[in-house]
């Protein structure tokens, strides 16, 4: 391990009490801005949800998808709630699709994006069941016994892109509502504006935007199976829509050649490379946002279009109520520009936890992800983050997608191998020459293989476990 570089995280030091946190990055640099996010964002959320319209549902279930569906049916019964493969459905009709479960059970929902998913989840929550959101394409899951509590809640499985998926309870609490206020204030969430969700509902990113669509009366547009041409066609017919997705999916939509102004494009759930951020901005206008978070720790930071114009690829700054620290192996803050472990915590949660990501912040306080700690490749004694090499390859105009990994090598311990999807004709030697012009010798891929597409997980994230 090269001196000065962080090692892989020590499991024993993944969490600290808040009073011992490595406070390298304050929660917000502007207290007035944070207060504005909370007051304005929560005000907009309450105005959209109008919980006083269904006080009994709110008291019984809390702020869940079940309550949001009930409120939406009362606030906008005849408006379109969802557009799926079966066509549009109103809030009132969606509310009537729910059915009865035995009270207090624990169920798994393995439905693709669509009305059947919403009906199953809402039905379970109304019966105070715990609802496990499972990948419909994966083997059946053992949901286990329900924990003793008064209300049911949603259980999200992690994506599994770096290991075995884990179950994470997701409940709407004060600790979560405060960060969401930043999102609500910054994003143009408007009643009647189509919200195109390309990520699956069984993932936290997808179900989160389903909830926002219900809360703000935005028709949520989904398909069981993603096809970039279908998404591009809808956006051409509905300029001003709001589009969400993981970077590989958004990149495929942009590669259809579409150029249409949108209300916003929200990237999340994966690494947004600077070159991809610039391409998305060219395709859809300066309306790109970048979210950073995880199933375990929730949503943590937001990069605005201004942030991404000034620093493409940044994950922005912490949301209201969230603390993000960049720390070395000793748990102490690192200076701007130095890579360390990214730790995330909330003022109300009371703990900082290692996200598993390595990153840094710039002199303006913007945060960047440099890679997963487990993805670090040591070749010939040099530490290499795949993301750094991928960013350089993606900056070449002939490269559409790139993935870099390490393969065993007797001489160097590991050697770099790149898989590339081409936008137009280019040879491997040309890409290696391009890489040598921007990277040190150890970071230039020894081999480059051209493929038609890169493997992804069921959530659309790039799967680094596949070679």
C-alpha positions as CSV (number, residue, x, y, z in Angstrom):
1,X,0.0,0.0,0.0
2,X,1.4,3.3,-1.0
3,X,1.9,5.7,2.0
4,X,-0.7,8.4,2.2
5,X,-3.4,6.4,0.5
6,X,-6.3,5.1,2.6
7,X,-6.6,1.3,3.1
8,X,-9.7,-0.7,2.9
9,X,-12.1,0.1,5.7
10,X,-11.6,-1.5,9.1
11,X,-14.9,-3.1,10.0
12,X,-14.3,-2.3,13.7
13,X,-14.1,1.4,12.9
14,X,-17.1,1.8,10.5
15,X,-19.2,3.8,13.0
16,X,-18.5,6.4,15.6
17,X,-20.7,8.3,18.0
18,X,-21.4,11.8,16.6
19,X,-19.2,13.4,19.2
20,X,-16.2,11.5,17.9
21,X,-16.9,12.1,14.2
22,X,-14.1,13.1,11.8
23,X,-15.8,16.4,10.9
24,X,-13.9,17.1,7.6
25,X,-16.9,18.4,5.8
26,X,-19.5,20.4,7.7
27,X,-23.2,19.6,7.1
28,X,-23.8,22.9,5.3
29,X,-21.5,25.8,4.8
30,X,-24.4,28.3,5.0
31,X,-26.8,28.0,8.0
32,X,-29.3,30.3,6.3
33,X,-29.3,28.2,3.2
34,X,-29.9,25.0,5.3
35,X,-32.7,26.7,7.2
36,X,-34.2,27.8,3.9
37,X,-34.1,24.2,2.6
38,X,-35.9,22.9,5.7
39,X,-38.6,25.6,5.8
40,X,-39.3,25.9,2.1
41,X,-38.8,22.3,1.3
42,X,-41.0,21.0,4.1
43,X,-43.5,23.6,3.3
44,X,-43.7,22.5,-0.3
45,X,-44.0,18.9,0.8
46,X,-46.8,19.6,3.2
47,X,-48.6,21.7,0.6
48,X,-48.3,18.8,-1.9
49,X,-49.2,16.0,0.5
50,X,-51.9,17.8,2.5
51,X,-51.9,15.2,5.3
52,X,-54.9,16.9,7.0
53,X,-57.1,15.5,4.2
54,X,-56.7,12.0,5.7
55,X,-55.7,12.3,9.4
56,X,-56.7,8.7,10.3
57,X,-54.6,7.2,7.6
58,X,-51.7,9.4,8.5
59,X,-52.1,8.6,12.2
60,X,-52.3,4.8,11.5
61,X,-49.6,4.3,8.9
62,X,-47.4,7.4,9.1
63,X,-46.0,9.0,5.9
64,X,-45.8,5.8,3.8
65,X,-46.8,4.9,0.2
66,X,-50.1,3.7,1.7
67,X,-50.9,7.1,3.1
68,X,-49.6,9.0,0.0
69,X,-51.9,6.9,-2.2
70,X,-54.9,7.6,0.1
71,X,-54.1,11.3,0.1
72,X,-53.5,11.5,-3.7
73,X,-56.9,9.8,-4.3
74,X,-58.6,12.4,-2.2
75,X,-56.6,15.4,-3.5
76,X,-56.7,14.5,-7.2
77,X,-59.0,11.5,-7.8
78,X,-59.4,12.0,-11.5
79,X,-55.8,12.9,-12.3
80,X,-53.4,10.4,-13.9
81,X,-51.3,8.7,-11.2
82,X,-49.3,6.2,-13.2
83,X,-48.6,5.4,-16.9
84,X,-47.4,1.9,-17.4
85,X,-47.5,-0.8,-20.0
86,X,-51.3,-1.1,-19.5
87,X,-51.8,2.6,-20.1
88,X,-52.8,5.4,-17.7
89,X,-54.6,4.9,-14.4
90,X,-56.0,7.6,-12.1
91,X,-55.3,8.1,-8.4
92,X,-58.9,6.9,-7.5
93,X,-58.6,3.7,-9.6
94,X,-55.1,3.0,-8.3
95,X,-56.4,3.4,-4.7
96,X,-59.2,0.9,-5.5
97,X,-56.8,-1.7,-6.7
98,X,-55.5,-2.4,-3.2
99,X,-56.6,-5.6,-1.4
100,X,-56.6,-7.2,2.0
101,X,-53.7,-9.0,3.7
102,X,-53.7,-10.7,7.1
103,X,-52.8,-8.0,9.6
104,X,-49.2,-7.9,10.7
105,X,-47.6,-10.4,8.3
106,X,-44.3,-10.0,6.4
107,X,-44.6,-10.2,2.7
108,X,-42.3,-9.9,-0.4
109,X,-43.4,-8.0,-3.5
110,X,-41.7,-9.3,-6.7
111,X,-43.4,-7.2,-9.3
112,X,-41.9,-5.2,-12.1
113,X,-42.6,-1.5,-12.4
114,X,-46.3,-0.8,-12.8
115,X,-49.7,-0.6,-11.0
116,X,-49.5,-4.2,-9.7
117,X,-46.3,-3.2,-7.7
118,X,-48.0,-0.1,-6.2
119,X,-51.2,-2.1,-5.3
120,X,-49.3,-4.9,-3.6
121,X,-47.1,-2.6,-1.6
122,X,-49.9,-0.3,-0.5
123,X,-52.1,-3.3,0.4
124,X,-49.4,-4.7,2.6
125,X,-48.7,-1.4,4.4
126,X,-52.4,-0.8,5.0
127,X,-52.5,-4.2,6.8
128,X,-49.5,-3.2,8.9
129,X,-47.3,-5.8,7.2
130,X,-43.6,-5.4,6.5
131,X,-43.2,-5.2,2.8
132,X,-39.9,-6.5,1.3
133,X,-39.2,-5.1,-2.1
134,X,-37.6,-7.9,-4.1
135,X,-36.0,-8.2,-7.5
136,X,-38.6,-9.9,-9.7
137,X,-35.8,-11.5,-11.8
138,X,-33.9,-12.9,-8.8
139,X,-34.6,-16.2,-7.0
140,X,-37.3,-16.2,-4.3
141,X,-36.2,-14.5,-1.1
142,X,-36.8,-15.6,2.5
143,X,-38.5,-12.6,4.1
144,X,-38.3,-13.9,7.7
145,X,-40.5,-13.0,10.6
146,X,-42.0,-9.5,11.1
147,X,-40.5,-7.5,13.9
148,X,-42.8,-6.5,16.6
149,X,-44.0,-2.9,15.9
150,X,-47.3,-1.1,15.5
151,X,-46.8,0.0,11.9
152,X,-45.7,-1.9,8.8
153,X,-42.8,-0.6,6.8
154,X,-41.0,-1.0,3.5
155,X,-37.8,-3.2,3.5
156,X,-35.4,-2.5,0.6
157,X,-32.8,-5.0,-0.6
158,X,-29.4,-3.4,-1.4
159,X,-28.4,-3.7,-5.1
160,X,-25.7,-6.3,-4.5
161,X,-23.4,-4.7,-7.0
162,X,-20.5,-5.2,-4.5
163,X,-21.7,-8.4,-2.7
164,X,-24.7,-10.2,-1.4
165,X,-27.8,-8.0,-1.2
166,X,-28.9,-7.1,2.3
167,X,-32.3,-6.1,3.7
168,X,-32.6,-2.5,4.9
169,X,-35.7,-1.2,6.8
170,X,-36.9,2.1,5.3
171,X,-39.3,4.2,7.3
172,X,-40.2,7.8,6.9
173,X,-38.9,9.6,10.0
174,X,-37.9,13.1,11.0
175,X,-34.3,12.1,10.3
176,X,-35.2,11.3,6.7
177,X,-37.7,14.1,6.1
178,X,-35.2,16.9,6.8
179,X,-32.7,15.8,4.0
180,X,-35.7,15.3,1.6
181,X,-36.5,18.9,2.2
182,X,-33.4,19.9,0.2
183,X,-34.4,17.7,-2.7
184,X,-38.0,19.1,-2.7
185,X,-36.7,22.7,-2.6
186,X,-34.1,22.2,-5.4
187,X,-36.0,20.0,-7.9
188,X,-38.8,21.4,-10.1
189,X,-41.6,19.1,-8.7
190,X,-44.8,20.3,-10.2
191,X,-48.3,18.9,-10.2
192,X,-49.2,17.4,-13.6
193,X,-45.5,17.2,-14.9
194,X,-44.7,13.7,-16.1
195,X,-42.1,12.0,-13.9
196,X,-40.2,9.3,-16.0
197,X,-38.7,6.7,-13.6
198,X,-36.3,4.4,-15.4
199,X,-34.9,2.7,-12.3
200,X,-36.9,-0.3,-10.7
201,X,-39.3,0.4,-7.9
202,X,-37.7,-2.4,-5.8
203,X,-34.6,-0.2,-5.4
204,X,-34.5,2.7,-2.9
205,X,-33.9,5.3,-5.7
206,X,-36.9,4.1,-7.7
207,X,-39.4,3.8,-4.8
208,X,-38.3,7.2,-3.5
209,X,-39.3,8.9,-6.7
210,X,-42.5,7.0,-6.8
211,X,-43.3,8.5,-3.4
212,X,-42.4,12.0,-4.6
213,X,-44.7,11.5,-7.7
214,X,-47.6,10.5,-5.5
215,X,-46.9,13.4,-3.1
216,X,-46.8,16.1,-5.7
217,X,-49.4,14.8,-8.1
218,X,-46.9,14.0,-10.9
219,X,-47.9,11.2,-13.3
220,X,-45.2,8.5,-12.8
221,X,-44.2,7.0,-16.2
222,X,-42.7,3.5,-16.1
223,X,-42.2,0.4,-18.2
224,X,-41.7,-3.3,-17.1
225,X,-38.6,-3.4,-19.3
226,X,-36.4,-0.5,-20.1
227,X,-35.8,0.4,-23.8
228,X,-34.0,3.7,-24.5
229,X,-35.9,4.3,-27.7
230,X,-39.2,4.1,-25.8
231,X,-38.0,6.6,-23.2
232,X,-36.7,9.0,-25.9
233,X,-40.0,8.8,-27.8
234,X,-42.0,9.7,-24.7
235,X,-39.7,12.6,-23.9
236,X,-40.0,14.0,-27.4
237,X,-43.7,13.9,-27.1
238,X,-43.6,15.5,-23.6
239,X,-40.9,18.2,-23.4
240,X,-40.6,19.6,-19.9
241,X,-40.9,16.2,-18.3
242,X,-38.6,15.1,-15.4
243,X,-36.3,12.1,-16.0
244,X,-34.6,10.0,-13.4
245,X,-32.2,7.1,-13.7
246,X,-28.8,5.6,-13.0
247,X,-26.0,7.0,-15.2
248,X,-25.7,4.0,-17.6
249,X,-29.4,4.1,-18.4
250,X,-29.5,7.9,-18.8
251,X,-26.4,7.6,-21.1
252,X,-28.3,5.1,-23.3
253,X,-31.2,7.5,-23.6
254,X,-28.9,10.3,-24.6
255,X,-27.2,8.1,-27.2
256,X,-30.5,7.8,-29.1
257,X,-29.7,11.3,-30.4
258,X,-32.5,13.0,-28.5
259,X,-32.2,16.7,-27.8
260,X,-35.2,18.0,-25.9
261,X,-35.4,20.4,-23.0
262,X,-36.6,18.8,-19.8
263,X,-37.6,20.2,-16.4
264,X,-34.8,18.2,-14.8
265,X,-32.7,15.1,-15.2
266,X,-31.8,13.4,-12.0
267,X,-28.9,10.9,-11.9
268,X,-28.3,8.7,-8.9
269,X,-27.6,5.1,-7.8
270,X,-24.1,5.0,-9.4
271,X,-21.1,6.9,-10.5
272,X,-21.7,9.9,-12.8
273,X,-18.6,10.3,-14.9
274,X,-17.7,13.8,-15.9
275,X,-17.9,13.0,-19.6
276,X,-21.3,11.5,-19.2
277,X,-22.5,14.5,-17.2
278,X,-21.4,16.8,-20.1
279,X,-23.2,14.6,-22.7
280,X,-26.4,14.6,-20.7
281,X,-26.3,18.4,-20.4
282,X,-25.9,18.7,-24.1
283,X,-28.9,16.4,-24.7
284,X,-31.3,17.8,-22.2
285,X,-30.1,21.2,-21.3
286,X,-28.5,22.6,-18.1
287,X,-31.0,20.7,-15.9
288,X,-28.8,17.9,-14.6
289,X,-28.8,17.0,-10.9
290,X,-26.7,14.3,-9.2
291,X,-27.8,12.4,-6.1
292,X,-25.5,10.5,-3.8
293,X,-26.7,8.0,-1.2
294,X,-27.2,4.3,-0.5
295,X,-29.9,1.9,0.6
296,X,-28.2,1.6,4.0
297,X,-27.5,5.3,4.7
298,X,-30.2,7.0,2.7
299,X,-29.9,10.1,0.5
300,X,-26.9,12.2,1.5
301,X,-25.8,14.9,-1.0
302,X,-27.1,16.8,-4.0
303,X,-25.2,18.3,-6.9
304,X,-27.1,21.1,-8.7
305,X,-26.7,22.0,-12.4
306,X,-24.4,24.9,-11.3
307,X,-22.3,22.4,-9.4
308,X,-22.0,20.1,-12.4
309,X,-21.2,22.9,-14.7
310,X,-18.3,24.0,-12.5
311,X,-17.2,20.5,-11.5
312,X,-18.6,17.8,-13.7
313,X,-19.0,14.5,-11.8
314,X,-19.3,16.0,-8.4
315,X,-21.8,14.7,-5.9
316,X,-22.3,18.2,-4.6
317,X,-22.8,19.1,-1.0
318,X,-24.5,17.5,2.0
319,X,-28.3,17.9,2.3
320,X,-29.9,19.6,5.3
321,X,-29.5,17.6,8.4
322,X,-26.7,15.4,6.9
323,X,-23.1,15.3,7.9
324,X,-20.5,14.0,5.4
325,X,-16.9,13.6,6.5
326,X,-13.8,12.6,4.5
327,X,-11.3,10.9,6.8
328,X,-8.0,9.0,6.7
329,X,-7.3,5.6,8.1
330,X,-6.8,7.1,11.5
331,X,-10.3,8.7,11.5
332,X,-8.9,12.2,11.3
333,X,-10.1,14.7,8.7
334,X,-8.1,15.0,5.5
335,X,-7.3,18.2,3.6
336,X,-9.1,19.3,0.4
337,X,-8.0,17.3,-2.6
338,X,-6.8,14.3,-0.5
339,X,-8.6,11.0,-0.9
340,X,-10.1,9.4,2.2
341,X,-13.1,7.3,3.4
342,X,-16.5,9.0,3.0
343,X,-18.5,8.8,6.2
344,X,-22.2,9.8,6.4
345,X,-24.4,10.5,9.3
346,X,-27.4,12.7,10.3
347,X,-27.8,15.0,13.2
348,X,-30.9,13.2,14.3
349,X,-29.4,9.7,13.6
350,X,-26.5,10.4,16.0
351,X,-23.9,8.3,14.2
352,X,-21.4,8.5,11.4
353,X,-21.0,5.3,9.2
354,X,-18.5,4.4,6.6
355,X,-20.2,4.4,3.2
356,X,-17.6,2.1,1.7
357,X,-16.7,4.8,-0.8
358,X,-13.4,6.7,-1.1
359,X,-13.5,10.3,-2.2
360,X,-12.3,13.8,-1.7
361,X,-13.6,17.4,-1.5
362,X,-12.4,20.4,-3.4
363,X,-11.6,23.9,-2.1
364,X,-15.2,24.9,-2.6
365,X,-16.5,22.1,-0.4
366,X,-17.9,20.0,-3.2
367,X,-17.6,16.3,-2.7
368,X,-16.4,13.7,-5.2
369,X,-16.4,9.9,-5.2
370,X,-13.1,8.3,-6.4
371,X,-14.2,4.7,-6.1
372,X,-15.2,1.9,-3.8
373,X,-12.6,0.9,-1.2
374,X,-13.0,-2.7,-2.3
375,X,-12.4,-1.7,-6.0
376,X,-8.9,-0.4,-5.4
377,X,-6.4,-2.2,-7.7
378,X,-2.7,-2.5,-6.7
379,X,-0.6,-3.1,-9.8
380,X,3.2,-3.1,-9.5
381,X,3.0,-1.4,-6.1
382,X,0.8,1.5,-7.5
383,X,-2.7,2.1,-6.3
384,X,-5.3,2.6,-9.1
385,X,-8.9,3.5,-8.8
386,X,-10.9,2.1,-11.8
387,X,-13.1,5.3,-11.9
388,X,-10.1,7.5,-12.7
389,X,-9.1,5.4,-15.7
390,X,-12.8,5.1,-16.8
391,X,-13.1,8.9,-16.7
392,X,-10.2,9.3,-19.0
393,X,-11.4,6.7,-21.5
394,X,-14.9,8.2,-21.5
395,X,-13.5,11.6,-22.3
396,X,-12.4,10.2,-25.7
397,X,-15.2,11.1,-28.3
398,X,-15.3,7.5,-29.6
399,X,-16.1,5.9,-26.2
400,X,-19.7,5.5,-25.1
401,X,-19.1,3.3,-22.0
402,X,-16.1,2.0,-20.2
403,X,-15.4,-0.4,-17.4
404,X,-12.0,-1.1,-15.9
405,X,-11.0,-3.9,-13.6
406,X,-8.0,-5.8,-12.4
407,X,-7.0,-9.3,-13.4
408,X,-4.3,-11.5,-11.7
409,X,-0.8,-11.0,-13.0
410,X,2.3,-13.0,-11.9
411,X,4.7,-10.1,-12.4
412,X,2.6,-7.1,-11.3
413,X,0.2,-8.7,-8.9
414,X,-2.7,-7.4,-11.1
415,X,-3.0,-5.7,-14.5
416,X,-5.6,-3.3,-15.8
417,X,-8.2,-4.6,-18.3
418,X,-10.8,-2.3,-19.9
419,X,-14.0,-3.2,-21.6
420,X,-15.3,-0.5,-23.9
421,X,-18.5,0.2,-25.8
422,X,-17.7,2.3,-28.9
423,X,-19.7,5.3,-30.2
424,X,-17.8,5.1,-33.4
425,X,-14.8,3.3,-34.9
426,X,-11.6,3.4,-32.8
427,X,-8.7,1.0,-32.2
428,X,-7.4,-0.2,-28.9
429,X,-4.0,1.4,-29.5
430,X,-5.6,4.8,-30.0
431,X,-7.3,4.5,-26.6
432,X,-4.1,3.4,-24.9
433,X,-2.3,6.4,-26.5
434,X,-5.1,8.6,-25.2
435,X,-4.8,7.1,-21.7
436,X,-1.0,7.6,-21.7
437,X,-1.5,11.3,-22.4
438,X,-3.5,11.7,-19.3
439,X,-2.4,9.0,-16.8
440,X,0.7,7.5,-15.4
441,X,2.1,4.3,-16.9
442,X,0.6,2.1,-14.2
443,X,-2.9,3.4,-14.9
444,X,-2.9,2.6,-18.7
445,X,-5.0,-0.6,-19.4
446,X,-2.8,-3.4,-20.6
447,X,-5.7,-4.9,-22.6
448,X,-8.8,-3.2,-24.1
449,X,-11.7,-5.4,-25.2
450,X,-14.6,-4.0,-27.3
451,X,-18.1,-5.1,-26.4
452,X,-21.6,-4.2,-27.6
453,X,-22.8,-3.6,-24.0
454,X,-21.5,-3.7,-20.4
455,X,-23.2,-6.0,-17.9
456,X,-25.3,-4.3,-15.3
457,X,-27.2,-5.4,-12.2
458,X,-31.0,-5.6,-12.1
459,X,-31.1,-2.0,-10.9
460,X,-29.1,-0.7,-14.0
461,X,-25.9,-0.1,-12.1
462,X,-22.6,-1.4,-13.7
463,X,-21.7,-4.8,-12.3
464,X,-18.0,-4.9,-11.5
465,X,-18.1,-8.5,-10.4
466,X,-18.7,-9.6,-14.0
467,X,-15.6,-9.9,-16.2
